[in-house]
Amino acid sequence: MSSTTIVSPLSIISPLSFIAAPACLGAIAARVDARVGALMDVELARWTTIDATLAQPLAALKELLLAPGKRLRPAFCHWAYVGVGGDPDDPGVIDAGAGLELLHTFALVHDDIMDGSRTRRGLDAIHVQFGEAHRKGGWRGEQRRYGENVAILVGDLAFVYADLLMRNANAEAHAIFTELRIEVNIGQYLDLVGSAQGEPSLEGARRICQYKSGKYTVERPLHLGAALGGQLGRVEQALTNYGMPLGEAFQLRDDLLGAVGDDALTGKPVGDDLREGKPTALVARAWSSATSVQRTLLRRVGDPQLSAEEISDLQEILMATGAVSAVEGQIDVLRNEAMAAIASAGLTVAATEALIELAHFVTTRNH
């Protein structure tokens, strides 16, 4: 195999047929994007009257926010709200969905700095964009530090704008939003320390899966929607019974895409998770079944200098050890658990059907 080209094996090894995004995602995304775009236009007009250079970070944030994305968190929030009797056109749930998307963008911008990722949603990562602006301008100081420093501020702006959009939410919804933000930071720390320690563990990988992604992507947005509708107490446990297994399955699918996916679809270079040493269930399963020869290369996981050929060899080990098929099987189990839970959650028929459709999509997606 070429030392400069990585070919995704995912379409070969996956037994699942990838399905298109549900139509409801597009409708929710359109309203959320319109709200986010309107907010950023106001902020751009406001701050560029003070200093024209402020257009650069704000425009970069707007571009990333409106780049193609799945908008899953707003969708889960929306359907929980509708599921407890809320009006789908209520500006409050649209604001909450936009706030979740801004919070997600904050996490992505900072995550790209931590991971050294160079692209996001098909665009140059924010820290790369501003590092390049520094280089082209011939400015003083270190290019890398400048790019990362600006990106941190762009992420912080997204975090503050998320709060701004939640300002009219009720106290219970604010409490959920706060807990969501704490949990994603806790999960991010666990991910960082797991990568640094380099000791594959199924238990540790699952904990990271739950806190960095599962609760943040599915369970808490569901809780937020129910809280906005004033019905959290009635459906909280049922939403957790759906959200936790589905959130875990979502992250397991992400792990597969990060290791053996197609970067033309994911918007990030394939194999980056292996170079970063992400402590995933996929790698932990491979390690537990690997031969001594295979473990020699698996010990290289986390080396940023891994070549394209070594990434391809690692992908072959992930398949040969049965790790990929085992993770696919676990995704199936978790999806079925989630769908059984939501079917008896007492939500409206439309919301139940939409959440079952979303469960299929998030666990069979290829991007």
C-alpha positions as CSV (number, residue, x, y, z in Angstrom):
1,M,0.0,0.0,0.0
2,S,1.2,3.5,-0.7
3,S,3.0,5.3,2.1
4,T,1.0,8.5,1.3
5,T,-2.5,7.2,0.7
6,I,-4.9,5.6,3.1
7,V,-7.9,3.7,1.7
8,S,-10.9,3.4,4.0
9,P,-11.8,-0.3,4.7
10,L,-15.1,0.6,6.4
11,S,-17.3,-0.1,3.4
12,I,-15.8,-3.6,3.2
13,I,-15.9,-4.6,6.8
14,S,-19.2,-3.1,7.9
15,P,-22.3,-5.4,7.7
16,L,-24.6,-2.4,8.0
17,S,-26.2,-0.5,5.1
18,F,-25.6,3.2,5.7
19,I,-28.8,5.2,5.6
20,A,-29.4,8.8,4.7
21,A,-30.0,11.4,7.3
22,P,-33.7,11.6,8.3
23,A,-35.7,14.4,6.7
24,C,-36.5,15.8,10.1
25,L,-32.8,16.6,10.7
26,G,-32.8,18.9,7.7
27,A,-35.9,20.8,8.8
28,I,-34.5,21.3,12.4
29,A,-31.1,22.2,11.0
30,A,-32.6,24.9,8.8
31,R,-34.3,26.7,11.7
32,V,-31.2,26.3,13.9
33,D,-28.9,27.6,11.2
34,A,-31.1,30.6,10.6
35,R,-31.0,31.5,14.3
36,V,-27.3,31.1,14.5
37,G,-26.7,33.0,11.3
38,A,-28.9,35.9,12.5
39,L,-27.0,36.0,15.8
40,M,-23.6,36.1,14.1
41,D,-24.7,38.7,11.6
42,V,-25.7,41.0,14.5
43,E,-22.4,40.4,16.3
44,L,-20.4,41.0,13.2
45,A,-22.1,44.3,12.6
46,R,-21.8,45.3,16.2
47,W,-18.1,44.6,16.6
48,T,-16.8,45.6,13.2
49,T,-18.0,49.2,13.8
50,I,-15.4,49.2,16.7
51,D,-12.5,47.6,14.8
52,A,-12.6,46.0,11.3
53,T,-10.1,43.3,12.4
54,L,-12.8,41.8,14.6
55,A,-14.6,40.5,11.5
56,Q,-11.9,37.8,11.2
57,P,-12.6,35.7,14.3
58,L,-16.4,36.2,14.1
59,A,-16.6,35.3,10.4
60,A,-14.5,32.2,11.0
61,L,-16.8,31.2,13.8
62,K,-19.9,31.8,11.6
63,E,-18.4,29.8,8.7
64,L,-17.7,26.8,11.0
65,L,-21.1,27.0,12.6
66,L,-22.9,27.0,9.2
67,A,-20.7,24.4,7.6
68,P,-22.5,21.1,6.9
69,G,-23.1,19.2,10.1
70,K,-25.6,16.7,11.5
71,R,-27.2,19.0,14.1
72,L,-28.0,15.9,16.2
73,R,-28.1,17.7,19.6
74,P,-30.7,20.2,18.5
75,A,-32.7,17.4,17.0
76,F,-32.8,15.3,20.2
77,C,-33.7,18.4,22.2
78,H,-36.5,19.3,19.7
79,W,-38.1,15.8,19.7
80,A,-38.1,15.5,23.5
81,Y,-39.8,18.9,23.6
82,V,-42.4,18.0,21.0
83,G,-42.7,14.6,22.7
84,V,-44.0,16.1,25.9
85,G,-46.4,18.3,24.0
86,G,-44.3,21.3,23.1
87,D,-45.0,23.5,20.0
88,P,-42.3,22.6,17.4
89,D,-42.2,26.2,16.2
90,D,-41.6,27.7,19.7
91,P,-38.7,30.2,19.5
92,G,-37.5,28.9,22.9
93,V,-36.7,25.4,21.6
94,I,-35.1,26.8,18.5
95,D,-32.9,29.0,20.7
96,A,-32.0,26.0,22.8
97,G,-31.1,24.0,19.7
98,A,-28.9,26.9,18.4
99,G,-27.3,27.1,21.9
100,L,-26.4,23.4,21.8
101,E,-24.9,23.9,18.3
102,L,-22.8,26.8,19.6
103,L,-21.7,24.8,22.6
104,H,-20.7,21.9,20.3
105,T,-18.7,24.3,18.1
106,F,-16.9,25.5,21.2
107,A,-16.0,21.9,22.0
108,L,-14.9,21.2,18.4
109,V,-12.6,24.2,18.2
110,H,-10.9,23.4,21.5
111,D,-10.8,19.7,20.6
112,D,-9.0,20.4,17.4
113,I,-6.3,22.3,19.3
114,M,-5.8,19.5,21.8
115,D,-5.7,16.8,19.1
116,G,-3.7,18.8,16.6
117,S,-6.4,18.2,13.9
118,R,-5.9,20.3,10.8
119,T,-9.4,20.1,9.3
120,R,-13.0,20.2,10.6
121,R,-16.2,19.8,8.5
122,G,-14.1,20.1,5.3
123,L,-12.6,23.4,6.4
124,D,-9.1,24.2,7.8
125,A,-9.4,24.0,11.6
126,I,-9.6,27.5,13.2
127,H,-6.2,27.3,14.7
128,V,-4.8,26.4,11.3
129,Q,-6.5,29.3,9.6
130,F,-5.1,31.9,12.0
131,G,-1.7,30.3,12.1
132,E,-1.6,30.7,8.3
133,A,-2.8,34.3,8.5
134,H,0.1,34.9,10.9
135,R,2.6,33.3,8.5
136,K,1.3,35.2,5.5
137,G,1.3,38.5,7.4
138,G,4.9,38.0,8.5
139,W,3.9,38.9,12.0
140,R,5.9,38.8,15.2
141,G,5.9,35.8,17.6
142,E,5.3,32.2,17.0
143,Q,2.8,31.2,14.3
144,R,1.5,28.1,16.1
145,R,0.9,29.9,19.3
146,Y,-0.9,32.7,17.6
147,G,-3.2,30.3,15.8
148,E,-4.0,28.3,18.9
149,N,-4.5,31.4,21.0
150,V,-7.0,32.9,18.6
151,A,-8.8,29.6,18.3
152,I,-9.2,29.4,22.1
153,L,-10.9,32.8,22.0
154,V,-13.1,31.8,19.1
155,G,-14.2,28.7,21.1
156,D,-14.8,30.9,24.1
157,L,-17.0,33.2,22.1
158,A,-19.1,30.2,21.0
159,F,-19.4,29.2,24.6
160,V,-20.7,32.6,25.7
161,Y,-23.1,32.9,22.7
162,A,-24.5,29.6,23.7
163,D,-25.3,31.1,27.1
164,L,-26.8,34.1,25.5
165,L,-29.3,31.9,23.5
166,M,-30.3,30.1,26.7
167,R,-31.1,33.3,28.7
168,N,-34.9,32.9,28.5
169,A,-35.0,29.3,29.4
170,N,-36.5,28.2,32.7
171,A,-34.5,27.3,35.8
172,E,-34.7,23.5,35.3
173,A,-33.5,23.8,31.7
174,H,-30.6,26.0,32.8
175,A,-29.6,23.3,35.4
176,I,-29.6,20.6,32.7
177,F,-27.5,22.9,30.4
178,T,-25.0,23.5,33.2
179,E,-24.7,19.8,34.0
180,L,-24.2,19.0,30.3
181,R,-21.3,21.5,30.1
182,I,-19.6,20.1,33.2
183,E,-19.9,16.5,31.9
184,V,-18.4,17.2,28.5
185,N,-15.4,18.8,30.2
186,I,-15.0,15.9,32.6
187,G,-15.2,13.5,29.6
188,Q,-12.6,15.6,27.7
189,Y,-10.2,15.3,30.7
190,L,-10.7,11.6,30.9
191,D,-10.0,11.4,27.2
192,L,-6.8,13.4,27.5
193,V,-5.4,11.4,30.4
194,G,-6.4,8.1,28.8
195,S,-4.5,9.1,25.6
196,A,-1.4,10.1,27.7
197,Q,-1.3,7.0,29.8
198,G,-1.7,4.8,26.7
199,E,-3.2,1.8,28.5
200,P,-6.1,0.4,26.6
201,S,-9.0,-0.5,28.9
202,L,-12.6,-1.4,28.0
203,E,-13.9,0.0,31.3
204,G,-12.0,3.3,30.8
205,A,-13.0,3.6,27.2
206,R,-16.7,3.1,28.1
207,R,-16.5,5.8,30.8
208,I,-15.0,8.3,28.3
209,C,-17.6,7.3,25.8
210,Q,-20.4,8.1,28.2
211,Y,-19.2,11.4,29.5
212,K,-17.4,12.9,26.5
213,S,-20.0,12.0,24.0
214,G,-23.0,9.9,25.1
215,K,-24.5,12.1,27.7
216,Y,-23.6,15.3,25.9
217,T,-24.9,14.2,22.5
218,V,-28.1,12.4,23.3
219,E,-29.2,12.1,27.0
220,R,-28.8,15.7,28.1
221,P,-30.2,17.3,25.0
222,L,-33.3,15.1,25.5
223,H,-33.5,16.2,29.1
224,L,-33.1,19.8,28.0
225,G,-36.1,19.5,25.7
226,A,-38.3,17.9,28.3
227,A,-37.3,20.5,30.8
228,L,-38.2,23.3,28.4
229,G,-41.6,21.7,28.1
230,G,-41.9,21.5,31.9
231,Q,-42.2,17.7,31.9
232,L,-38.7,16.4,32.8
233,G,-39.8,14.7,36.0
234,R,-42.3,12.6,34.1
235,V,-40.0,11.3,31.3
236,E,-36.4,11.8,32.6
237,Q,-35.7,8.1,33.4
238,A,-37.3,6.9,30.1
239,L,-35.2,9.4,28.2
240,T,-32.1,8.2,30.0
241,N,-32.9,4.6,29.2
242,Y,-33.0,5.6,25.5
243,G,-30.2,8.3,25.6
244,M,-27.4,6.5,27.4
245,P,-27.2,3.3,25.2
246,L,-27.8,5.4,22.0
247,G,-25.1,7.9,23.1
248,E,-22.7,5.1,23.7
249,A,-23.5,3.5,20.3
250,F,-23.0,7.0,18.7
251,Q,-19.5,7.2,20.1
252,L,-18.6,3.7,19.1
253,R,-19.6,4.5,15.6
254,D,-17.5,7.7,15.8
255,D,-14.6,5.5,17.0
256,L,-14.9,3.3,13.9
257,L,-15.1,6.3,11.6
258,G,-12.1,7.9,13.2
259,A,-10.0,4.8,12.8
260,V,-11.2,3.2,9.6
261,G,-13.6,5.8,8.1
262,D,-13.5,7.9,4.9
263,D,-12.1,11.4,5.4
264,A,-14.0,12.6,2.3
265,L,-17.2,11.9,4.3
266,T,-16.1,12.7,7.9
267,G,-14.2,15.9,7.1
268,K,-11.2,14.8,9.2
269,P,-8.2,12.8,8.1
270,V,-8.7,9.1,8.5
271,G,-6.4,7.6,11.1
272,D,-6.1,10.7,13.2
273,D,-7.6,8.9,16.2
274,L,-4.8,6.4,16.0
275,R,-2.1,9.0,15.8
276,E,-3.7,10.8,18.8
277,G,-3.9,7.6,20.8
278,K,-7.6,7.9,21.6
279,P,-8.5,5.4,24.3
280,T,-11.3,3.7,22.4
281,A,-13.1,0.5,23.0
282,L,-12.0,-0.4,19.4
283,V,-8.3,-0.3,20.3
284,A,-8.9,-1.9,23.7
285,R,-10.7,-4.9,22.1
286,A,-7.9,-5.2,19.5
287,W,-5.3,-5.2,22.3
288,S,-7.0,-7.9,24.3
289,S,-7.1,-10.3,21.3
290,A,-3.8,-9.3,19.6
291,T,-0.8,-11.6,19.1
292,S,2.6,-10.5,20.4
293,V,3.5,-9.4,16.8
294,Q,0.3,-7.3,16.5
295,R,0.8,-5.7,19.9
296,T,4.2,-4.4,18.7
297,L,2.5,-2.2,16.2
298,L,-0.5,-1.5,18.5
299,R,2.0,0.0,21.0
300,R,2.6,2.7,18.3
301,V,-0.9,4.0,18.7
302,G,-0.6,7.5,20.0
303,D,2.5,8.3,17.9
304,P,1.8,11.4,15.8
305,Q,4.5,10.3,13.4
306,L,2.7,7.2,12.3
307,S,3.0,6.9,8.5
308,A,0.1,6.2,6.2
309,E,1.4,2.7,5.7
310,E,1.5,2.1,9.4
311,I,-2.1,3.4,9.8
312,S,-3.1,0.9,7.1
313,D,-1.4,-1.9,9.0
314,L,-3.1,-0.9,12.2
315,Q,-6.5,-0.9,10.4
316,E,-5.8,-4.5,9.3
317,I,-5.0,-5.5,12.9
318,L,-8.3,-3.9,14.1
319,M,-10.1,-6.1,11.6
320,A,-8.0,-9.2,12.0
321,T,-8.4,-9.3,15.8
322,G,-12.2,-9.1,15.4
323,A,-12.3,-5.7,17.2
324,V,-14.2,-4.0,14.4
325,S,-16.8,-6.7,14.2
326,A,-17.2,-6.8,18.0
327,V,-17.8,-3.0,18.1
328,E,-20.3,-3.3,15.3
329,G,-22.1,-6.0,17.3
330,Q,-22.1,-3.9,20.4
331,I,-23.6,-1.0,18.4
332,D,-26.5,-3.3,17.3
333,V,-27.2,-4.3,20.9
334,L,-27.2,-0.7,22.2
335,R,-29.4,0.5,19.4
336,N,-32.0,-2.2,20.1
337,E,-31.9,-1.3,23.8
338,A,-32.5,2.4,23.1
339,M,-35.4,1.7,20.7
340,A,-37.1,-0.6,23.1
341,A,-36.8,2.1,25.8
342,I,-38.2,5.0,23.7
343,A,-41.2,2.9,22.4
344,S,-42.5,2.8,26.0
345,A,-41.5,6.4,27.1
346,G,-44.9,7.9,26.8
347,L,-44.0,10.5,24.2
348,T,-46.2,11.6,21.3
349,V,-46.3,9.3,18.3
350,A,-44.5,11.7,16.0
351,A,-41.6,12.2,18.5
352,T,-41.3,8.4,19.2
353,E,-41.1,7.7,15.4
354,A,-38.6,10.4,14.9
355,L,-36.4,9.2,17.8
356,I,-36.5,5.6,16.5
357,E,-35.4,6.9,13.0
358,L,-32.6,9.0,14.6
359,A,-31.4,5.9,16.5
360,H,-31.0,4.1,13.2
361,F,-29.2,7.0,11.6
362,V,-26.7,7.7,14.3
363,T,-25.7,4.1,14.6
364,T,-25.3,3.4,10.8
365,R,-23.9,6.7,9.6
366,N,-20.7,6.9,7.5
367,H,-19.8,10.5,8.5
